[in-house]
Amino acid sequence: MPATSKRYPVPLSHVPAGYTVRVVGIIAGRGAARRLAEMGLTPGSIVRVLKNDVGPILLYVRGITVAIGKGMAMKVLVEVI
């Protein structure tokens, strides 16, 4: 991750495995925002990216591992912590 990403929000889909991030915003309609919230992805949530290569992104959030598609991950803005 470039150093500037620590200061500016980036889509979750752009964060490599091994990074821990904080959710700073959700850019989605009500249905998608609700689905993300059900997975624990709400502003302020701390998320560790476990896998981000081919296929779904694996995340560790609020004590559980969740899988999220890249399209949905584009809707989640995060900052590296």
PDB file of N, CA, C and O in Angstrom:
ATOM      1  N   MET A   1       0.846  -1.179   0.000  1.00  0.00           N
ATOM      2  CA  MET A   1       0.000   0.000   0.000  1.00  0.00           C
ATOM      3  C   MET A   1       0.889   1.239   0.000  1.00  0.00           C
ATOM      4  O   MET A   1       1.862   1.301   0.751  1.00  0.00           O
ATOM      5  N   PRO A   2       0.567   2.218  -0.829  1.00  0.00           N
ATOM      6  CA  PRO A   2       1.316   3.464  -0.793  1.00  0.00           C
ATOM      7  C   PRO A   2       1.114   4.174   0.540  1.00  0.00           C
ATOM      8  O   PRO A   2       0.080   4.017   1.189  1.00  0.00           O
ATOM      9  N   ALA A   3       2.113   4.956   0.940  1.00  0.00           N
ATOM     10  CA  ALA A   3       2.045   5.678   2.210  1.00  0.00           C
ATOM     11  C   ALA A   3       0.840   6.609   2.261  1.00  0.00           C
ATOM     12  O   ALA A   3       0.271   6.825   3.332  1.00  0.00           O
ATOM     13  N   THR A   4       0.440   7.166   1.108  1.00  0.00           N
ATOM     14  CA  THR A   4      -0.682   8.107   1.108  1.00  0.00           C
ATOM     15  C   THR A   4      -1.987   7.434   1.483  1.00  0.00           C
ATOM     16  O   THR A   4      -2.908   8.110   1.942  1.00  0.00           O
ATOM     17  N   SER A   5      -2.097   6.127   1.305  1.00  0.00           N
ATOM     18  CA  SER A   5      -3.349   5.451   1.619  1.00  0.00           C
ATOM     19  C   SER A   5      -3.632   5.469   3.117  1.00  0.00           C
ATOM     20  O   SER A   5      -4.758   5.201   3.534  1.00  0.00           O
ATOM     21  N   LYS A   6      -2.626   5.782   3.929  1.00  0.00           N
ATOM     22  CA  LYS A   6      -2.853   5.884   5.367  1.00  0.00           C
ATOM     23  C   LYS A   6      -3.654   7.134   5.700  1.00  0.00           C
ATOM     24  O   LYS A   6      -4.258   7.215   6.769  1.00  0.00           O
ATOM     25  N   ARG A   7      -3.667   8.100   4.804  1.00  0.00           N
ATOM     26  CA  ARG A   7      -4.356   9.358   5.063  1.00  0.00           C
ATOM     27  C   ARG A   7      -5.651   9.505   4.291  1.00  0.00           C
ATOM     28  O   ARG A   7      -6.529  10.265   4.699  1.00  0.00           O
ATOM     29  N   TYR A   8      -5.786   8.800   3.192  1.00  0.00           N
ATOM     30  CA  TYR A   8      -6.948   8.957   2.333  1.00  0.00           C
ATOM     31  C   TYR A   8      -7.701   7.635   2.230  1.00  0.00           C
ATOM     32  O   TYR A   8      -7.087   6.576   2.109  1.00  0.00           O
ATOM     33  N   PRO A   9      -9.023   7.695   2.277  1.00  0.00           N
ATOM     34  CA  PRO A   9      -9.797   6.458   2.150  1.00  0.00           C
ATOM     35  C   PRO A   9      -9.580   5.797   0.794  1.00  0.00           C
ATOM     36  O   PRO A   9      -9.462   6.467  -0.231  1.00  0.00           O
ATOM     37  N   VAL A  10      -9.530   4.484   0.812  1.00  0.00           N
ATOM     38  CA  VAL A  10      -9.419   3.686  -0.407  1.00  0.00           C
ATOM     39  C   VAL A  10     -10.492   2.607  -0.349  1.00  0.00           C
ATOM     40  O   VAL A  10     -10.933   2.242   0.740  1.00  0.00           O
ATOM     41  N   PRO A  11     -10.920   2.090  -1.498  1.00  0.00           N
ATOM     42  CA  PRO A  11     -11.876   0.985  -1.470  1.00  0.00           C
ATOM     43  C   PRO A  11     -11.242  -0.255  -0.829  1.00  0.00           C
ATOM     44  O   PRO A  11     -10.059  -0.530  -1.030  1.00  0.00           O
ATOM     45  N   LEU A  12     -12.023  -0.981  -0.076  1.00  0.00           N
ATOM     46  CA  LEU A  12     -11.550  -2.198   0.577  1.00  0.00           C
ATOM     47  C   LEU A  12     -10.987  -3.188  -0.440  1.00  0.00           C
ATOM     48  O   LEU A  12     -10.078  -3.954  -0.121  1.00  0.00           O
ATOM     49  N   SER A  13     -11.514  -3.177  -1.647  1.00  0.00           N
ATOM     50  CA  SER A  13     -11.052  -4.104  -2.684  1.00  0.00           C
ATOM     51  C   SER A  13      -9.597  -3.866  -3.082  1.00  0.00           C
ATOM     52  O   SER A  13      -8.979  -4.743  -3.686  1.00  0.00           O
ATOM     53  N   HIS A  14      -9.035  -2.692  -2.754  1.00  0.00           N
ATOM     54  CA  HIS A  14      -7.654  -2.361  -3.113  1.00  0.00           C
ATOM     55  C   HIS A  14      -6.642  -2.676  -2.018  1.00  0.00           C
ATOM     56  O   HIS A  14      -5.447  -2.444  -2.202  1.00  0.00           O
ATOM     57  N   VAL A  15      -7.095  -3.197  -0.891  1.00  0.00           N
ATOM     58  CA  VAL A  15      -6.203  -3.442   0.249  1.00  0.00           C
ATOM     59  C   VAL A  15      -5.645  -4.862   0.169  1.00  0.00           C
ATOM     60  O   VAL A  15      -6.416  -5.820   0.111  1.00  0.00           O
ATOM     61  N   PRO A  16      -4.318  -5.016   0.163  1.00  0.00           N
ATOM     62  CA  PRO A  16      -3.726  -6.354   0.096  1.00  0.00           C
ATOM     63  C   PRO A  16      -3.910  -7.136   1.401  1.00  0.00           C
ATOM     64  O   PRO A  16      -4.168  -6.564   2.460  1.00  0.00           O
ATOM     65  N   ALA A  17      -3.773  -8.441   1.292  1.00  0.00           N
ATOM     66  CA  ALA A  17      -3.838  -9.309   2.472  1.00  0.00           C
ATOM     67  C   ALA A  17      -2.772  -8.897   3.479  1.00  0.00           C
ATOM     68  O   ALA A  17      -1.673  -8.481   3.113  1.00  0.00           O
ATOM     69  N   GLY A  18      -3.121  -9.023   4.756  1.00  0.00           N
ATOM     70  CA  GLY A  18      -2.185  -8.717   5.823  1.00  0.00           C
ATOM     71  C   GLY A  18      -2.378  -7.349   6.448  1.00  0.00           C
ATOM     72  O   GLY A  18      -1.838  -7.084   7.523  1.00  0.00           O
ATOM     73  N   TYR A  19      -3.132  -6.478   5.803  1.00  0.00           N
ATOM     74  CA  TYR A  19      -3.353  -5.136   6.340  1.00  0.00           C
ATOM     75  C   TYR A  19      -4.568  -5.100   7.258  1.00  0.00           C
ATOM     76  O   TYR A  19      -5.530  -5.844   7.072  1.00  0.00           O
ATOM     77  N   THR A  20      -4.503  -4.225   8.246  1.00  0.00           N
ATOM     78  CA  THR A  20      -5.639  -3.948   9.116  1.00  0.00           C
ATOM     79  C   THR A  20      -6.115  -2.543   8.802  1.00  0.00           C
ATOM     80  O   THR A  20      -5.319  -1.608   8.708  1.00  0.00           O
ATOM     81  N   VAL A  21      -7.431  -2.406   8.639  1.00  0.00           N
ATOM     82  CA  VAL A  21      -8.013  -1.130   8.221  1.00  0.00           C
ATOM     83  C   VAL A  21      -9.220  -0.790   9.092  1.00  0.00           C
ATOM     84  O   VAL A  21      -9.769  -1.644   9.789  1.00  0.00           O
ATOM     85  N   ARG A  22      -9.614   0.476   9.032  1.00  0.00           N
ATOM     86  CA  ARG A  22     -10.832   0.943   9.698  1.00  0.00           C
ATOM     87  C   ARG A  22     -11.805   1.386   8.615  1.00  0.00           C
ATOM     88  O   ARG A  22     -11.424   2.110   7.695  1.00  0.00           O
ATOM     89  N   VAL A  23     -13.047   0.959   8.715  1.00  0.00           N
ATOM     90  CA  VAL A  23     -14.082   1.386   7.773  1.00  0.00           C
ATOM     91  C   VAL A  23     -14.424   2.845   8.069  1.00  0.00           C
ATOM     92  O   VAL A  23     -14.744   3.201   9.203  1.00  0.00           O
ATOM     93  N   VAL A  24     -14.353   3.681   7.034  1.00  0.00           N
ATOM     94  CA  VAL A  24     -14.665   5.101   7.210  1.00  0.00           C
ATOM     95  C   VAL A  24     -15.930   5.509   6.466  1.00  0.00           C
ATOM     96  O   VAL A  24     -16.467   6.590   6.711  1.00  0.00           O
ATOM     97  N   GLY A  25     -16.411   4.669   5.569  1.00  0.00           N
ATOM     98  CA  GLY A  25     -17.631   5.009   4.847  1.00  0.00           C
ATOM     99  C   GLY A  25     -18.131   3.862   3.999  1.00  0.00           C
ATOM    100  O   GLY A  25     -17.382   2.957   3.630  1.00  0.00           O
ATOM    101  N   ILE A  26     -19.412   3.921   3.700  1.00  0.00           N
ATOM    102  CA  ILE A  26     -20.064   2.945   2.833  1.00  0.00           C
ATOM    103  C   ILE A  26     -20.757   3.733   1.733  1.00  0.00           C
ATOM    104  O   ILE A  26     -21.557   4.626   2.010  1.00  0.00           O
ATOM    105  N   ILE A  27     -20.451   3.401   0.487  1.00  0.00           N
ATOM    106  CA  ILE A  27     -21.092   4.065  -0.647  1.00  0.00           C
ATOM    107  C   ILE A  27     -21.957   3.014  -1.336  1.00  0.00           C
ATOM    108  O   ILE A  27     -21.517   2.342  -2.268  1.00  0.00           O
ATOM    109  N   ALA A  28     -23.194   2.885  -0.860  1.00  0.00           N
ATOM    110  CA  ALA A  28     -24.075   1.838  -1.369  1.00  0.00           C
ATOM    111  C   ALA A  28     -25.521   2.218  -1.102  1.00  0.00           C
ATOM    112  O   ALA A  28     -25.813   3.071  -0.264  1.00  0.00           O
ATOM    113  N   GLY A  29     -26.412   1.573  -1.825  1.00  0.00           N
ATOM    114  CA  GLY A  29     -27.838   1.742  -1.568  1.00  0.00           C
ATOM    115  C   GLY A  29     -28.228   1.044  -0.271  1.00  0.00           C
ATOM    116  O   GLY A  29     -27.402   0.403   0.380  1.00  0.00           O
ATOM    117  N   ARG A  30     -29.498   1.179   0.092  1.00  0.00           N
ATOM    118  CA  ARG A  30     -29.964   0.614   1.364  1.00  0.00           C
ATOM    119  C   ARG A  30     -29.749  -0.887   1.468  1.00  0.00           C
ATOM    120  O   ARG A  30     -29.297  -1.378   2.502  1.00  0.00           O
ATOM    121  N   GLY A  31     -30.067  -1.619   0.412  1.00  0.00           N
ATOM    122  CA  GLY A  31     -29.938  -3.076   0.455  1.00  0.00           C
ATOM    123  C   GLY A  31     -28.502  -3.525   0.646  1.00  0.00           C
ATOM    124  O   GLY A  31     -28.218  -4.372   1.493  1.00  0.00           O
ATOM    125  N   ALA A  32     -27.601  -2.963  -0.134  1.00  0.00           N
ATOM    126  CA  ALA A  32     -26.185  -3.338  -0.024  1.00  0.00           C
ATOM    127  C   ALA A  32     -25.613  -2.885   1.313  1.00  0.00           C
ATOM    128  O   ALA A  32     -24.836  -3.611   1.934  1.00  0.00           O
ATOM    129  N   ALA A  33     -25.990  -1.695   1.760  1.00  0.00           N
ATOM    130  CA  ALA A  33     -25.500  -1.196   3.049  1.00  0.00           C
ATOM    131  C   ALA A  33     -25.986  -2.093   4.185  1.00  0.00           C
ATOM    132  O   ALA A  33     -25.244  -2.356   5.132  1.00  0.00           O
ATOM    133  N   ARG A  34     -27.228  -2.562   4.092  1.00  0.00           N
ATOM    134  CA  ARG A  34     -27.761  -3.465   5.114  1.00  0.00           C
ATOM    135  C   ARG A  34     -26.997  -4.787   5.113  1.00  0.00           C
ATOM    136  O   ARG A  34     -26.654  -5.306   6.175  1.00  0.00           O
ATOM    137  N   ARG A  35     -26.730  -5.328   3.936  1.00  0.00           N
ATOM    138  CA  ARG A  35     -25.983  -6.589   3.834  1.00  0.00           C
ATOM    139  C   ARG A  35     -24.581  -6.426   4.412  1.00  0.00           C
ATOM    140  O   ARG A  35     -24.105  -7.306   5.130  1.00  0.00           O
ATOM    141  N   LEU A  36     -23.923  -5.326   4.113  1.00  0.00           N
ATOM    142  CA  LEU A  36     -22.593  -5.068   4.667  1.00  0.00           C
ATOM    143  C   LEU A  36     -22.649  -4.955   6.188  1.00  0.00           C
ATOM    144  O   LEU A  36     -21.773  -5.467   6.885  1.00  0.00           O
ATOM    145  N   ALA A  37     -23.676  -4.287   6.700  1.00  0.00           N
ATOM    146  CA  ALA A  37     -23.833  -4.148   8.153  1.00  0.00           C
ATOM    147  C   ALA A  37     -24.047  -5.512   8.806  1.00  0.00           C
ATOM    148  O   ALA A  37     -23.545  -5.760   9.903  1.00  0.00           O
ATOM    149  N   GLU A  38     -24.787  -6.395   8.138  1.00  0.00           N
ATOM    150  CA  GLU A  38     -25.009  -7.746   8.663  1.00  0.00           C
ATOM    151  C   GLU A  38     -23.702  -8.524   8.778  1.00  0.00           C
ATOM    152  O   GLU A  38     -23.575  -9.416   9.617  1.00  0.00           O
ATOM    153  N   MET A  39     -22.734  -8.181   7.932  1.00  0.00           N
ATOM    154  CA  MET A  39     -21.417  -8.831   7.985  1.00  0.00           C
ATOM    155  C   MET A  39     -20.479  -8.120   8.955  1.00  0.00           C
ATOM    156  O   MET A  39     -19.338  -8.546   9.136  1.00  0.00           O
ATOM    157  N   GLY A  40     -20.947  -7.046   9.578  1.00  0.00           N
ATOM    158  CA  GLY A  40     -20.124  -6.318  10.537  1.00  0.00           C
ATOM    159  C   GLY A  40     -19.360  -5.157   9.946  1.00  0.00           C
ATOM    160  O   GLY A  40     -18.553  -4.533  10.635  1.00  0.00           O
ATOM    161  N   LEU A  41     -19.599  -4.853   8.682  1.00  0.00           N
ATOM    162  CA  LEU A  41     -18.879  -3.769   8.009  1.00  0.00           C
ATOM    163  C   LEU A  41     -19.681  -2.477   8.105  1.00  0.00           C
ATOM    164  O   LEU A  41     -20.502  -2.165   7.243  1.00  0.00           O
ATOM    165  N   THR A  42     -19.422  -1.740   9.170  1.00  0.00           N
ATOM    166  CA  THR A  42     -20.062  -0.453   9.410  1.00  0.00           C
ATOM    167  C   THR A  42     -18.964   0.565   9.706  1.00  0.00           C
ATOM    168  O   THR A  42     -17.865   0.177  10.103  1.00  0.00           O
ATOM    169  N   PRO A  43     -19.236   1.858   9.522  1.00  0.00           N
ATOM    170  CA  PRO A  43     -18.209   2.857   9.830  1.00  0.00           C
ATOM    171  C   PRO A  43     -17.671   2.683  11.252  1.00  0.00           C
ATOM    172  O   PRO A  43     -18.427   2.546  12.214  1.00  0.00           O
ATOM    173  N   GLY A  44     -16.347   2.694  11.350  1.00  0.00           N
ATOM    174  CA  GLY A  44     -15.674   2.504  12.628  1.00  0.00           C
ATOM    175  C   GLY A  44     -15.197   1.082  12.869  1.00  0.00           C
ATOM    176  O   GLY A  44     -14.362   0.853  13.744  1.00  0.00           O
ATOM    177  N   SER A  45     -15.712   0.119  12.106  1.00  0.00           N
ATOM    178  CA  SER A  45     -15.293  -1.279  12.274  1.00  0.00           C
ATOM    179  C   SER A  45     -13.824  -1.450  11.914  1.00  0.00           C
ATOM    180  O   SER A  45     -13.325  -0.834  10.973  1.00  0.00           O
ATOM    181  N   ILE A  46     -13.140  -2.298  12.681  1.00  0.00           N
ATOM    182  CA  ILE A  46     -11.751  -2.648  12.394  1.00  0.00           C
ATOM    183  C   ILE A  46     -11.762  -3.985  11.663  1.00  0.00           C
ATOM    184  O   ILE A  46     -12.386  -4.947  12.110  1.00  0.00           O
ATOM    185  N   VAL A  47     -11.062  -4.031  10.533  1.00  0.00           N
ATOM    186  CA  VAL A  47     -11.094  -5.198   9.650  1.00  0.00           C
ATOM    187  C   VAL A  47      -9.674  -5.611   9.303  1.00  0.00           C
ATOM    188  O   VAL A  47      -8.839  -4.763   8.989  1.00  0.00           O
ATOM    189  N   ARG A  48      -9.395  -6.905   9.356  1.00  0.00           N
ATOM    190  CA  ARG A  48      -8.108  -7.430   8.883  1.00  0.00           C
ATOM    191  C   ARG A  48      -8.366  -8.180   7.583  1.00  0.00           C
ATOM    192  O   ARG A  48      -9.243  -9.041   7.518  1.00  0.00           O
ATOM    193  N   VAL A  49      -7.600  -7.849   6.551  1.00  0.00           N
ATOM    194  CA  VAL A  49      -7.736  -8.509   5.254  1.00  0.00           C
ATOM    195  C   VAL A  49      -6.901  -9.786   5.288  1.00  0.00           C
ATOM    196  O   VAL A  49      -5.676  -9.733   5.400  1.00  0.00           O
ATOM    197  N   LEU A  50      -7.570 -10.932   5.191  1.00  0.00           N
ATOM    198  CA  LEU A  50      -6.892 -12.227   5.245  1.00  0.00           C
ATOM    199  C   LEU A  50      -6.455 -12.704   3.866  1.00  0.00           C
ATOM    200  O   LEU A  50      -5.384 -13.294   3.722  1.00  0.00           O
ATOM    201  N   LYS A  51      -7.285 -12.448   2.847  1.00  0.00           N
ATOM    202  CA  LYS A  51      -6.985 -12.898   1.481  1.00  0.00           C
ATOM    203  C   LYS A  51      -7.599 -11.902   0.510  1.00  0.00           C
ATOM    204  O   LYS A  51      -8.764 -11.526   0.637  1.00  0.00           O
ATOM    205  N   ASN A  52      -6.807 -11.487  -0.449  1.00  0.00           N
ATOM    206  CA  ASN A  52      -7.320 -10.619  -1.504  1.00  0.00           C
ATOM    207  C   ASN A  52      -6.507 -10.868  -2.768  1.00  0.00           C
ATOM    208  O   ASN A  52      -5.608 -10.101  -3.112  1.00  0.00           O
ATOM    209  N   ASP A  53      -6.838 -11.940  -3.440  1.00  0.00           N
ATOM    210  CA  ASP A  53      -6.223 -12.214  -4.741  1.00  0.00           C
ATOM    211  C   ASP A  53      -7.348 -12.609  -5.694  1.00  0.00           C
ATOM    212  O   ASP A  53      -8.176 -11.763  -6.030  1.00  0.00           O
ATOM    213  N   VAL A  54      -7.406 -13.836  -6.133  1.00  0.00           N
ATOM    214  CA  VAL A  54      -8.509 -14.242  -7.004  1.00  0.00           C
ATOM    215  C   VAL A  54      -9.689 -14.678  -6.145  1.00  0.00           C
ATOM    216  O   VAL A  54      -9.512 -15.178  -5.034  1.00  0.00           O
ATOM    217  N   GLY A  55     -10.868 -14.485  -6.661  1.00  0.00           N
ATOM    218  CA  GLY A  55     -12.057 -14.887  -5.919  1.00  0.00           C
ATOM    219  C   GLY A  55     -12.441 -13.877  -4.854  1.00  0.00           C
ATOM    220  O   GLY A  55     -11.970 -12.739  -4.862  1.00  0.00           O
ATOM    221  N   PRO A  56     -13.302 -14.303  -3.935  1.00  0.00           N
ATOM    222  CA  PRO A  56     -13.771 -13.379  -2.898  1.00  0.00           C
ATOM    223  C   PRO A  56     -12.655 -12.948  -1.957  1.00  0.00           C
ATOM    224  O   PRO A  56     -11.649 -13.640  -1.801  1.00  0.00           O
ATOM    225  N   ILE A  57     -12.850 -11.808  -1.344  1.00  0.00           N
ATOM    226  CA  ILE A  57     -11.919 -11.289  -0.342  1.00  0.00           C
ATOM    227  C   ILE A  57     -12.327 -11.873   1.007  1.00  0.00           C
ATOM    228  O   ILE A  57     -13.501 -11.830   1.374  1.00  0.00           O
ATOM    229  N   LEU A  58     -11.365 -12.418   1.745  1.00  0.00           N
ATOM    230  CA  LEU A  58     -11.636 -12.939   3.084  1.00  0.00           C
ATOM    231  C   LEU A  58     -11.218 -11.902   4.112  1.00  0.00           C
ATOM    232  O   LEU A  58     -10.109 -11.369   4.064  1.00  0.00           O
ATOM    233  N   LEU A  59     -12.124 -11.623   5.046  1.00  0.00           N
ATOM    234  CA  LEU A  59     -11.906 -10.604   6.062  1.00  0.00           C
ATOM    235  C   LEU A  59     -12.135 -11.182   7.447  1.00  0.00           C
ATOM    236  O   LEU A  59     -12.947 -12.091   7.625  1.00  0.00           O
ATOM    237  N   TYR A  60     -11.418 -10.652   8.423  1.00  0.00           N
ATOM    238  CA  TYR A  60     -11.672 -10.969   9.826  1.00  0.00           C
ATOM    239  C   TYR A  60     -12.246  -9.708  10.439  1.00  0.00           C
ATOM    240  O   TYR A  60     -11.562  -8.691  10.550  1.00  0.00           O
ATOM    241  N   VAL A  61     -13.506  -9.780  10.835  1.00  0.00           N
ATOM    242  CA  VAL A  61     -14.184  -8.599  11.371  1.00  0.00           C
ATOM    243  C   VAL A  61     -15.082  -9.016  12.534  1.00  0.00           C
ATOM    244  O   VAL A  61     -15.890  -9.937  12.412  1.00  0.00           O
ATOM    245  N   ARG A  62     -14.929  -8.331  13.648  1.00  0.00           N
ATOM    246  CA  ARG A  62     -15.735  -8.575  14.848  1.00  0.00           C
ATOM    247  C   ARG A  62     -15.725 -10.039  15.287  1.00  0.00           C
ATOM    248  O   ARG A  62     -16.747 -10.584  15.704  1.00  0.00           O
ATOM    249  N   GLY A  63     -14.549 -10.664  15.184  1.00  0.00           N
ATOM    250  CA  GLY A  63     -14.383 -12.019  15.693  1.00  0.00           C
ATOM    251  C   GLY A  63     -14.793 -13.135  14.764  1.00  0.00           C
ATOM    252  O   GLY A  63     -14.759 -14.302  15.156  1.00  0.00           O
ATOM    253  N   ILE A  64     -15.184 -12.811  13.532  1.00  0.00           N
ATOM    254  CA  ILE A  64     -15.552 -13.857  12.580  1.00  0.00           C
ATOM    255  C   ILE A  64     -14.861 -13.606  11.242  1.00  0.00           C
ATOM    256  O   ILE A  64     -14.423 -12.494  10.949  1.00  0.00           O
ATOM    257  N   THR A  65     -14.774 -14.657  10.445  1.00  0.00           N
ATOM    258  CA  THR A  65     -14.232 -14.545   9.095  1.00  0.00           C
ATOM    259  C   THR A  65     -15.399 -14.472   8.124  1.00  0.00           C
ATOM    260  O   THR A  65     -16.309 -15.299   8.173  1.00  0.00           O
ATOM    261  N   VAL A  66     -15.371 -13.481   7.243  1.00  0.00           N
ATOM    262  CA  VAL A  66     -16.425 -13.325   6.244  1.00  0.00           C
ATOM    263  C   VAL A  66     -15.796 -13.224   4.863  1.00  0.00           C
ATOM    264  O   VAL A  66     -14.654 -12.788   4.715  1.00  0.00           O
ATOM    265  N   ALA A  67     -16.559 -13.633   3.854  1.00  0.00           N
ATOM    266  CA  ALA A  67     -16.137 -13.508   2.459  1.00  0.00           C
ATOM    267  C   ALA A  67     -17.010 -12.442   1.804  1.00  0.00           C
ATOM    268  O   ALA A  67     -18.218 -12.380   2.029  1.00  0.00           O
ATOM    269  N   ILE A  68     -16.378 -11.617   0.998  1.00  0.00           N
ATOM    270  CA  ILE A  68     -17.099 -10.533   0.326  1.00  0.00           C
ATOM    271  C   ILE A  68     -16.589 -10.449  -1.111  1.00  0.00           C
ATOM    272  O   ILE A  68     -15.389 -10.565  -1.359  1.00  0.00           O
ATOM    273  N   GLY A  69     -17.504 -10.249  -2.049  1.00  0.00           N
ATOM    274  CA  GLY A  69     -17.119 -10.108  -3.443  1.00  0.00           C
ATOM    275  C   GLY A  69     -16.409  -8.787  -3.695  1.00  0.00           C
ATOM    276  O   GLY A  69     -16.564  -7.830  -2.936  1.00  0.00           O
ATOM    277  N   LYS A  70     -15.633  -8.747  -4.763  1.00  0.00           N
ATOM    278  CA  LYS A  70     -14.871  -7.532  -5.074  1.00  0.00           C
ATOM    279  C   LYS A  70     -15.790  -6.344  -5.367  1.00  0.00           C
ATOM    280  O   LYS A  70     -15.471  -5.213  -5.000  1.00  0.00           O
ATOM    281  N   GLY A  71     -16.915  -6.586  -6.017  1.00  0.00           N
ATOM    282  CA  GLY A  71     -17.850  -5.497  -6.306  1.00  0.00           C
ATOM    283  C   GLY A  71     -18.403  -4.874  -5.037  1.00  0.00           C
ATOM    284  O   GLY A  71     -18.503  -3.652  -4.927  1.00  0.00           O
ATOM    285  N   MET A  72     -18.762  -5.719  -4.081  1.00  0.00           N
ATOM    286  CA  MET A  72     -19.267  -5.225  -2.802  1.00  0.00           C
ATOM    287  C   MET A  72     -18.150  -4.518  -2.040  1.00  0.00           C
ATOM    288  O   MET A  72     -18.391  -3.503  -1.387  1.00  0.00           O
ATOM    289  N   ALA A  73     -16.933  -5.047  -2.121  1.00  0.00           N
ATOM    290  CA  ALA A  73     -15.792  -4.439  -1.422  1.00  0.00           C
ATOM    291  C   ALA A  73     -15.469  -3.047  -1.971  1.00  0.00           C
ATOM    292  O   ALA A  73     -14.912  -2.215  -1.254  1.00  0.00           O
ATOM    293  N   MET A  74     -15.810  -2.791  -3.226  1.00  0.00           N
ATOM    294  CA  MET A  74     -15.594  -1.456  -3.806  1.00  0.00           C
ATOM    295  C   MET A  74     -16.451  -0.401  -3.110  1.00  0.00           C
ATOM    296  O   MET A  74     -16.118   0.784  -3.137  1.00  0.00           O
ATOM    297  N   LYS A  75     -17.539  -0.818  -2.493  1.00  0.00           N
ATOM    298  CA  LYS A  75     -18.466   0.107  -1.846  1.00  0.00           C
ATOM    299  C   LYS A  75     -18.029   0.500  -0.434  1.00  0.00           C
ATOM    300  O   LYS A  75     -18.619   1.390   0.179  1.00  0.00           O
ATOM    301  N   VAL A  76     -16.985  -0.174   0.080  1.00  0.00           N
ATOM    302  CA  VAL A  76     -16.528   0.054   1.452  1.00  0.00           C
ATOM    303  C   VAL A  76     -15.244   0.879   1.412  1.00  0.00           C
ATOM    304  O   VAL A  76     -14.234   0.421   0.876  1.00  0.00           O
ATOM    305  N   LEU A  77     -15.270   2.082   1.969  1.00  0.00           N
ATOM    306  CA  LEU A  77     -14.079   2.929   2.026  1.00  0.00           C
ATOM    307  C   LEU A  77     -13.388   2.727   3.361  1.00  0.00           C
ATOM    308  O   LEU A  77     -14.026   2.738   4.414  1.00  0.00           O
ATOM    309  N   VAL A  78     -12.063   2.540   3.306  1.00  0.00           N
ATOM    310  CA  VAL A  78     -11.295   2.238   4.514  1.00  0.00           C
ATOM    311  C   VAL A  78     -10.034   3.090   4.568  1.00  0.00           C
ATOM    312  O   VAL A  78      -9.604   3.669   3.571  1.00  0.00           O
ATOM    313  N   GLU A  79      -9.449   3.148   5.779  1.00  0.00           N
ATOM    314  CA  GLU A  79      -8.132   3.757   5.948  1.00  0.00           C
ATOM    315  C   GLU A  79      -7.257   2.751   6.675  1.00  0.00           C
ATOM    316  O   GLU A  79      -7.722   2.041   7.566  1.00  0.00           O
ATOM    317  N   VAL A  80      -5.994   2.695   6.294  1.00  0.00           N
ATOM    318  CA  VAL A  80      -5.047   1.782   6.926  1.00  0.00           C
ATOM    319  C   VAL A  80      -4.733   2.288   8.326  1.00  0.00           C
ATOM    320  O   VAL A  80      -4.526   3.483   8.532  1.00  0.00           O
ATOM    321  N   ILE A  81      -4.698   1.365   9.290  1.00  0.00           N
ATOM    322  CA  ILE A  81      -4.342   1.752  10.665  1.00  0.00           C
ATOM    323  C   ILE A  81      -3.108   0.995  11.107  1.00  0.00           C
ATOM    324  O   ILE A  81      -2.643   1.175  12.233  1.00  0.00           O
TER     325      ILE A  81
END
